[in-house]
Amino acid sequence: MRLDKFICHHTGISRADAKRVLKQEMVTVDEAVIKDPGFKVTDDMDVELEGRPLGAVKPRYFMLNKVANTLCSTIDEEYPSVLSYMDLPNTKGLHIAGRLDVDTTGLVLITDDGQWSHQITSPKKACMKRYRAWLAEPLVADAEKQFAEGVQLHNELELTKPAILERISDTEVLLSISEGKYHQVKRMFAAMDNKVMQLHREQIGEIALDPDLEEGEWRELTDAEINSVWQK
Ligand code: URA
């Protein structure tokens, strides 16, 4: 991994700030000052920022199959936080990469790596999310076309970005979107005078919900899943 990216990963600072600390000779690799942001860091190297070792604590990455009536927030409010399902010794520092509504179930990604979750949540990265939705009313005939062209959400200036709708039946669909506006899927169907009765997230980018995970269960991400979010 490039040294500037390595620093961002382990400190949460921006790429520009990482370059700045390198320029200011604040970073050593195996005790030698390195200023080159593109220097390749390997697993066996000791990287220090102002004498503080980086990388001693590896970032953590998990997927969880969210239960309905749980909150994608790290603070417990009316409903329990999804993190309360994770019997980890230390959930401090973990955050959710792309929240779901209280009543939505399915794939939630959890990490303490801010740069990694940025790849998923930043509108600029246009990360695809796939949802299965069950609807109150039969879908209109041209729903696929409307979603491909973009629909007008209430209180938004612009049309939604092109989305892919797959019809399983007239009231069950798969919808892939690359945006993450507030209540986006529910609002997209509301724009068609329909209503989402149940919503389940199946995939984020290339990471699919593991079918072996029962509701409320979680597991660590594999290296392939972790690496998949970095754009090639
Ligand atoms: N869109 C919604 O409307 N709700 C969610 O939880 C996720 C996407």
Residues whose N, C-alpha, C, O or C-beta is under 5 A from the ligand:
A	BS01	URA	R99 L100 D101 T104 H183 Q184 V185 K186 R187
